[in-house]
Amino acid sequence: MNAIANSYRSKLRILLILYYFSEDIKGDKVKETHIKQFKSEVRIQKIDFLIRYPDYLAAELLELIETDNSDINIEEIKATIISIFKYNEPEIRREDMLRFFFGAYEDIDDIIAFLISVNFIDYTSKRSIDGRIFEKVYYLTDFGIEKIEKDILKNLENAFWYKKRCELIRKYFGNLSGTELKIRQYEHQEYKNTPLNEYINGIQDEVKEKFYKIFGEELVK
């Protein structure tokens, strides 16, 4: 994979995660230019995983049907999963992540530093006595939101797929915290049993079996 292209996609993907999953700031602002905020790097990593592994996203959507179909669009979910496999997204769209102590992870410090340098976002955190950084909060600036809405989403073709995928994940999983998403992902044995510092493998066969169990139809490319 071309390193430059990969870096470009990663910056775009993280920026859109911050945009689509951030919330309006309530109360006092750190700066007047801050419009929205996003809490927790863990949540970034877990949402990023669902974007980078379409078969895991498909599995999570099927899990919703099996456990709680009171407020979901089953036909939309079915069509989405069929499309994911029809266009071979688990292979073409997958961008591997390593498994660390708390699940799928990739260092995004350089990406955050870049987004700060171009004034798209801002960032605050706290540091404990032992030097550990915690309570990371990411702020979308007024300039960043304007660039996203008036330029990136309207004129950047590569942003369209990420836009639609973020909207889908936000619709069905947007109310979950990073910890809650992590717990759900650890329920998959392939994910859970991946050795530390090794890439997480896909679960296409698991998804196909579950899809057939629910709908009585084969998933085909």
C-alpha positions as CSV (number, residue, x, y, z in Angstrom):
1,M,0.0,0.0,0.0
2,N,1.4,3.4,-1.0
3,A,2.5,5.2,2.2
4,I,1.5,8.6,1.0
5,A,-2.0,7.5,-0.1
6,N,-2.4,5.6,3.2
7,S,-1.5,8.7,5.2
8,Y,-3.9,10.8,3.1
9,R,-6.8,8.4,3.7
10,S,-6.0,8.2,7.4
11,K,-6.1,11.9,7.9
12,L,-9.4,12.2,5.9
13,R,-10.9,9.2,7.8
14,I,-10.0,10.5,11.3
15,L,-11.2,14.1,10.4
16,L,-14.6,12.8,9.3
17,I,-14.9,10.6,12.4
18,L,-14.4,13.7,14.6
19,Y,-16.9,15.6,12.5
20,Y,-19.7,13.1,12.3
21,F,-19.4,11.8,15.9
22,S,-18.8,15.1,17.7
23,E,-21.3,17.0,19.8
24,D,-22.2,20.7,20.2
25,I,-20.3,22.2,23.1
26,K,-22.5,22.9,26.1
27,G,-21.4,25.5,28.6
28,D,-18.1,27.4,28.5
29,K,-15.8,27.0,25.6
30,V,-12.0,26.6,25.9
31,K,-11.8,28.9,22.8
32,E,-14.5,30.8,20.9
33,T,-13.4,29.1,17.7
34,H,-14.4,25.7,19.1
35,I,-17.8,24.6,17.8
36,K,-18.0,20.9,18.5
37,Q,-16.2,18.4,20.7
38,F,-15.3,14.7,20.7
39,K,-14.3,12.9,23.8
40,S,-11.9,9.9,24.1
41,E,-9.3,8.5,21.8
42,V,-10.6,5.0,22.5
43,R,-13.8,6.0,20.8
44,I,-11.9,7.2,17.7
45,Q,-10.0,3.9,17.5
46,K,-13.2,1.7,17.8
47,I,-15.1,3.7,15.2
48,D,-12.1,3.7,13.0
49,F,-12.0,-0.1,13.3
50,L,-15.6,-0.4,12.1
51,I,-14.7,1.7,9.0
52,R,-11.6,-0.2,8.3
53,Y,-13.1,-3.7,8.7
54,P,-16.4,-3.8,6.8
55,D,-17.0,-7.4,7.7
56,Y,-16.9,-6.6,11.4
57,L,-19.4,-3.8,10.8
58,A,-21.6,-6.2,9.0
59,A,-21.4,-8.6,11.9
60,E,-22.3,-5.8,14.3
61,L,-25.3,-4.9,12.2
62,L,-26.5,-8.5,12.2
63,E,-26.1,-8.6,15.9
64,L,-28.6,-5.8,16.2
65,I,-31.1,-7.8,14.3
66,E,-30.6,-10.8,16.6
67,T,-30.7,-8.9,19.9
68,D,-32.7,-5.7,19.4
69,N,-34.8,-5.0,16.3
70,S,-37.2,-2.5,18.0
71,D,-35.7,0.5,16.4
72,I,-33.7,-0.6,13.4
73,N,-34.4,-0.8,9.6
74,I,-33.8,-4.5,8.9
75,E,-34.2,-4.1,5.1
76,E,-31.6,-1.3,5.2
77,I,-29.2,-3.4,7.1
78,K,-29.7,-6.4,4.8
79,A,-29.2,-4.2,1.7
80,T,-26.1,-2.7,3.3
81,I,-24.5,-6.1,4.1
82,I,-25.3,-7.4,0.6
83,S,-23.6,-4.3,-0.9
84,I,-20.6,-4.7,1.4
85,F,-20.0,-8.2,0.0
86,K,-21.1,-7.6,-3.5
87,Y,-18.3,-5.0,-3.9
88,N,-15.8,-7.1,-1.9
89,E,-15.3,-4.4,0.7
90,P,-13.9,-6.8,3.3
91,E,-10.9,-7.2,1.0
92,I,-10.7,-3.9,-1.0
93,R,-11.7,-1.5,1.8
94,R,-10.0,-3.2,4.7
95,E,-7.0,-1.4,6.2
96,D,-5.4,-3.7,8.8
97,M,-5.1,-2.7,12.5
98,L,-2.9,-4.3,15.1
99,R,-4.3,-5.7,18.3
100,F,-2.9,-4.1,21.4
101,F,-3.8,-4.4,25.1
102,F,-7.2,-2.7,24.7
103,G,-8.0,-4.0,21.2
104,A,-7.6,-2.6,17.7
105,Y,-5.2,0.4,17.8
106,E,-3.1,2.6,15.6
107,D,-1.0,5.6,16.7
108,I,-2.9,8.7,15.5
109,D,-0.7,11.3,17.2
110,D,0.8,12.5,13.9
111,I,-2.6,12.7,12.3
112,I,-3.9,14.8,15.2
113,A,-0.8,17.0,15.1
114,F,-1.4,17.6,11.3
115,L,-5.1,18.4,11.8
116,I,-4.2,20.9,14.5
117,S,-1.5,22.4,12.3
118,V,-4.0,23.3,9.6
119,N,-6.5,24.6,12.2
120,F,-9.1,22.0,11.5
121,I,-9.2,20.8,15.2
122,D,-7.8,21.6,18.6
123,Y,-7.0,19.3,21.5
124,T,-6.7,19.2,25.2
125,S,-5.8,16.5,27.7
126,K,-4.7,16.0,31.3
127,R,-1.6,14.3,32.6
128,S,-1.4,12.2,35.8
129,I,1.4,12.3,38.3
130,D,3.0,9.2,36.7
131,G,2.9,11.0,33.3
132,R,-0.1,9.2,31.8
133,I,-2.2,11.3,29.5
134,F,-5.9,11.0,30.0
135,E,-9.3,12.8,29.3
136,K,-8.4,13.6,25.7
137,V,-10.9,16.0,24.2
138,Y,-10.8,17.0,20.5
139,Y,-12.5,20.2,19.3
140,L,-13.6,21.0,15.8
141,T,-12.9,24.6,14.9
142,D,-15.2,26.9,13.0
143,F,-12.6,27.0,10.2
144,G,-12.4,23.2,10.2
145,I,-16.2,22.7,10.0
146,E,-16.5,25.2,7.2
147,K,-13.8,23.4,5.2
148,I,-15.4,20.1,5.8
149,E,-18.9,21.2,4.8
150,K,-18.1,23.5,2.0
151,D,-15.1,21.9,0.4
152,I,-14.3,18.4,1.5
153,L,-17.8,16.9,1.5
154,K,-18.8,18.7,-1.6
155,N,-15.7,18.5,-3.8
156,L,-13.6,15.7,-2.7
157,E,-14.7,12.5,-4.3
158,N,-12.7,10.2,-2.0
159,A,-14.7,11.6,0.9
160,F,-18.0,10.2,-0.3
161,W,-17.6,6.6,0.8
162,Y,-16.3,7.7,4.2
163,K,-19.2,10.1,4.6
164,K,-21.8,7.4,3.9
165,R,-20.0,4.9,6.2
166,C,-19.8,7.4,9.1
167,E,-23.5,8.2,8.7
168,L,-24.4,4.5,8.9
169,I,-22.2,3.8,11.9
170,R,-23.5,7.0,13.7
171,K,-27.1,5.9,13.0
172,Y,-26.8,2.5,14.6
173,F,-23.9,2.8,17.0
174,G,-23.4,6.6,17.5
175,N,-24.7,6.5,21.1
176,L,-22.1,4.0,22.2
177,S,-19.0,5.0,24.1
178,G,-15.5,3.8,23.2
179,T,-15.6,1.3,26.0
180,E,-19.0,-0.1,24.9
181,L,-17.7,-0.4,21.3
182,K,-14.6,-2.2,22.6
183,I,-16.7,-4.7,24.5
184,R,-18.8,-5.5,21.5
185,Q,-15.7,-6.0,19.3
186,Y,-14.1,-8.3,21.9
187,E,-17.1,-10.6,21.6
188,H,-15.8,-11.8,18.3
189,Q,-13.4,-14.7,18.9
190,E,-11.1,-13.8,15.9
191,Y,-10.6,-10.4,17.4
192,K,-10.3,-11.5,21.0
193,N,-7.8,-14.3,20.1
194,T,-5.5,-12.3,17.9
195,P,-2.1,-12.2,19.6
196,L,-0.8,-8.8,20.8
197,N,1.0,-6.8,18.1
198,E,-0.4,-8.9,15.3
199,Y,-2.9,-7.8,12.7
200,I,-6.6,-8.6,13.2
201,N,-8.0,-11.0,10.6
202,G,-11.4,-10.6,9.0
203,I,-14.5,-12.6,9.8
204,Q,-16.2,-13.0,6.4
205,D,-17.2,-16.6,6.9
206,E,-18.7,-15.8,10.3
207,V,-20.8,-13.0,8.7
208,K,-21.9,-15.3,5.8
209,E,-23.1,-18.0,8.2
210,K,-25.0,-15.5,10.4
211,F,-26.5,-13.8,7.4
212,Y,-27.8,-17.2,6.1
213,K,-29.1,-18.1,9.5
214,I,-31.1,-14.8,9.7
215,F,-32.3,-14.4,6.1
216,G,-32.0,-17.9,4.6
217,E,-29.9,-16.4,1.7
218,E,-26.3,-16.8,0.6
219,L,-24.0,-13.8,0.6
220,V,-22.1,-13.7,-2.6
221,K,-19.6,-11.4,-4.2
